[in-house]
Amino acid sequence: MDQDFLQAFVEVVREQIARKNKVKIEGIGSFRVEHKKQYQKQYDNGRVVMMPPRDTISFKPEN
C-alpha cells in the first residue's frame, strides 16, 4: 500500500475516534470509544485510590 494512503487512513480513523464515533472496517472489525466510570482501587497494602473516569478504545473483530 502507498504510504500516503496509510497515513491518511490512520488520520481519518484517529479523527473519528476522537469525536467518539464508531469506526467499522469491513472484513476486519470495528473500533469504538467506551467510557469507564470512576472507581476505587484497593492495593494489597490497604491503600485506597480513586481512579478517575476515562475513555478507552475497544476493538471488536468481525466474525
C-alpha distances in whole Angstrom, upper triangle without the diagonal:
4,6,9,7,7,10,12,11,13,16,16,17,19,21,22,23,25,27,27,26,24,20,20,16,17,17,17,19,21,22,25,27,31,34,36,39,42,43,46,45,47,47,49,52,52,51,49,46,45,41,40,38,34,31,29,25,25,23,24,22,22,25
4,5,5,6,9,10,11,13,14,16,17,19,20,22,23,24,26,27,26,25,21,21,18,19,20,19,22,23,23,26,28,31,34,36,40,42,44,46,45,48,48,50,52,53,51,50,47,45,42,40,38,35,32,29,26,27,24,26,24,25,28
4,5,5,6,9,10,11,12,14,16,16,18,20,21,22,25,26,25,24,21,21,19,21,21,20,22,22,22,25,26,30,32,35,38,40,42,44,43,46,45,48,50,51,48,47,44,43,39,38,36,32,29,27,24,25,24,26,24,25,28
4,6,5,6,9,10,11,12,14,15,16,19,20,21,23,25,23,23,20,21,19,21,22,21,22,22,22,24,26,30,32,34,38,40,42,44,44,47,46,49,51,52,49,48,44,43,39,37,36,32,29,27,24,26,24,26,25,26,29
4,5,5,6,9,10,11,12,14,15,17,18,20,21,23,21,21,17,18,15,17,18,18,19,19,19,22,24,28,30,33,36,38,41,43,43,46,46,48,51,51,49,47,44,42,39,37,35,31,28,26,23,24,22,23,22,23,26
4,5,5,6,8,10,11,12,14,16,16,18,20,21,20,19,16,16,14,16,17,15,17,17,17,20,22,25,28,30,34,36,38,40,39,42,42,45,47,48,45,44,41,39,35,34,32,28,25,23,20,21,19,21,20,21,24
4,5,5,6,9,10,11,12,14,15,16,19,20,19,19,16,18,16,19,20,18,19,19,18,20,21,25,27,29,33,34,37,39,38,42,41,44,46,47,44,43,39,38,34,32,31,27,24,22,19,21,20,22,22,23,27
4,6,5,6,9,10,11,12,14,15,17,19,17,18,15,16,15,17,19,18,19,18,17,19,20,24,27,29,32,34,37,40,39,43,43,46,48,48,45,44,40,38,35,33,31,27,24,22,20,21,20,22,22,23,26
4,5,5,6,9,10,11,12,14,16,17,15,15,11,13,11,14,16,14,15,14,14,16,18,22,24,27,30,33,35,38,38,41,41,44,46,46,44,42,39,37,33,31,29,25,22,20,17,18,17,19,18,19,23
4,5,5,6,8,10,11,12,14,15,14,14,11,13,12,15,17,15,15,14,12,15,16,19,22,24,28,30,32,35,34,38,38,40,42,43,40,39,35,34,30,28,26,22,19,17,14,16,15,17,18,19,23
4,6,5,6,9,10,10,12,14,14,15,12,15,14,18,20,18,18,16,14,15,16,20,22,25,28,30,32,35,35,38,39,42,43,43,41,39,36,34,30,28,26,22,19,18,15,18,17,20,21,22,26
4,5,5,6,9,10,11,12,11,12,10,12,12,15,18,16,16,14,13,14,15,19,21,24,27,30,32,35,35,39,40,43,45,44,42,40,36,34,31,28,26,22,19,18,15,17,16,19,19,20,24
4,5,5,6,9,10,11,9,9,7,9,10,13,16,14,13,11,9,10,12,16,18,21,24,27,29,32,32,36,36,39,42,41,39,37,34,31,28,26,23,20,16,15,12,13,13,15,16,17,21
4,6,5,6,9,10,10,11,9,13,13,17,19,16,15,13,10,11,11,15,17,19,23,25,27,30,30,34,34,37,39,39,37,34,31,29,25,23,21,17,14,13,11,13,13,16,18,20,23
4,6,5,6,9,9,11,10,14,15,18,21,19,18,15,12,12,12,16,17,20,23,25,28,31,32,35,36,40,41,41,38,36,32,30,26,24,21,18,15,15,13,15,16,19,20,22,25
4,5,5,6,5,7,7,11,13,16,19,17,15,12,10,9,10,14,16,19,22,24,27,31,31,35,36,39,41,41,38,36,32,30,26,24,21,17,14,14,12,14,14,16,18,19,23
4,5,5,5,7,7,11,13,17,19,16,14,11,8,7,7,10,12,16,19,21,24,27,28,31,32,36,37,37,35,32,29,26,23,20,17,14,10,10,8,10,11,14,16,18,22
4,5,8,10,11,15,17,20,23,20,18,15,11,10,9,12,13,16,18,20,23,26,27,31,32,35,37,36,34,31,28,25,22,19,16,13,10,11,10,13,15,18,20,22,26
4,6,9,11,14,17,20,23,21,19,15,12,10,9,12,13,17,19,21,24,28,29,33,34,38,39,38,36,33,30,27,23,20,17,15,12,13,12,15,16,19,21,22,26
4,7,9,13,16,19,22,19,16,13,10,7,6,9,10,14,16,19,22,25,27,30,32,35,37,36,34,31,28,25,21,19,15,13,9,10,9,12,13,16,18,20,23
4,6,10,13,16,19,17,14,11,9,7,7,10,13,16,19,22,25,28,29,33,35,38,40,39,37,34,31,28,25,22,19,16,12,13,11,12,13,14,17,18,21
4,6,10,13,15,14,11,7,6,5,7,10,13,16,19,23,25,29,29,33,34,37,40,39,37,34,31,29,25,23,20,17,13,12,10,10,10,11,13,14,17
4,7,10,13,11,9,5,5,6,9,13,16,19,22,25,28,31,31,35,36,39,41,41,39,36,34,31,28,26,22,19,15,14,11,11,10,11,12,12,16
4,6,9,8,6,4,6,9,12,15,18,21,25,28,30,33,33,37,38,40,43,43,41,39,36,34,30,28,25,22,18,16,13,12,10,9,10,9,13
4,6,6,5,6,8,11,15,18,21,24,28,31,32,36,35,39,39,42,45,44,43,41,38,36,32,31,28,25,21,19,15,14,11,10,9,9,12
4,6,6,8,12,14,18,21,24,27,30,34,35,38,38,41,42,44,47,47,46,43,41,39,35,34,31,28,24,22,18,16,13,12,10,8,11
4,6,9,13,16,20,22,26,28,31,35,36,39,38,41,42,44,47,47,46,44,41,40,36,35,32,29,25,23,19,17,13,11,9,6,8
4,7,10,14,17,19,23,25,29,31,33,35,35,38,38,40,43,43,42,40,38,36,33,32,29,26,22,19,16,14,10,9,6,6,9
4,7,10,14,16,20,22,25,28,29,32,32,35,36,38,41,41,40,37,35,33,30,29,26,23,19,17,13,11,7,6,4,4,8
4,7,10,13,16,19,22,25,27,30,30,33,34,37,39,39,38,35,33,31,27,26,23,20,16,14,10,8,6,5,6,7,11
4,7,10,13,16,19,22,24,27,27,31,32,34,37,36,35,32,30,28,24,22,20,16,13,10,7,6,5,7,9,11,14
4,6,10,13,16,19,21,25,25,29,30,33,35,35,33,30,28,25,22,20,17,14,10,8,6,6,7,8,12,13,17
4,7,10,13,16,18,22,22,26,28,31,33,32,30,27,24,22,18,16,13,10,6,6,5,6,9,11,15,17,20
4,6,10,13,15,19,19,23,25,28,30,29,27,24,22,19,16,14,11,8,6,5,6,7,10,12,16,18,21
4,6,10,12,16,17,21,23,27,29,27,25,22,19,16,13,11,7,6,4,6,9,10,14,16,19,22,24
4,7,9,12,14,17,20,23,25,23,21,18,16,13,10,9,6,5,6,7,10,12,15,17,21,23,26
4,6,10,12,16,19,22,24,22,20,16,14,11,9,7,5,7,9,11,14,15,19,21,24,27,29
4,7,10,13,16,20,21,19,17,13,11,7,6,5,4,8,11,13,17,18,22,24,27,30,32
4,7,10,13,16,18,16,14,10,8,6,5,7,8,11,13,15,18,19,23,25,28,31,33
4,7,10,13,14,12,10,7,6,5,6,9,11,14,17,18,21,22,26,27,31,34,35
4,7,10,12,10,8,6,5,6,7,10,13,15,17,18,21,22,25,27,30,33,35
4,7,8,6,6,4,6,9,10,14,16,18,21,21,25,25,28,30,33,36,37
4,5,5,5,6,8,11,12,16,18,20,23,23,26,26,29,31,33,37,38
4,5,7,9,12,15,16,20,22,24,26,26,28,29,31,33,35,39,40
4,6,9,12,15,17,20,23,25,28,28,31,31,34,36,38,42,43
4,6,10,13,15,19,22,24,27,27,30,31,34,36,38,42,43
4,7,10,13,16,19,21,25,25,28,29,33,35,38,41,42
4,7,10,13,16,18,22,23,26,27,30,32,36,39,40
4,6,9,13,15,19,20,23,25,28,30,34,37,39
4,6,9,12,16,17,21,23,26,29,32,35,37
4,7,9,12,14,18,19,23,25,29,32,34
4,6,10,12,16,18,22,25,28,31,34
4,7,10,14,16,20,22,26,28,31
4,7,10,13,16,19,23,26,28
4,7,10,13,16,20,22,25
4,6,10,13,16,19,22
4,7,10,13,16,19
4,7,10,13,16
4,6,10,13
4,7,9
4,6
4
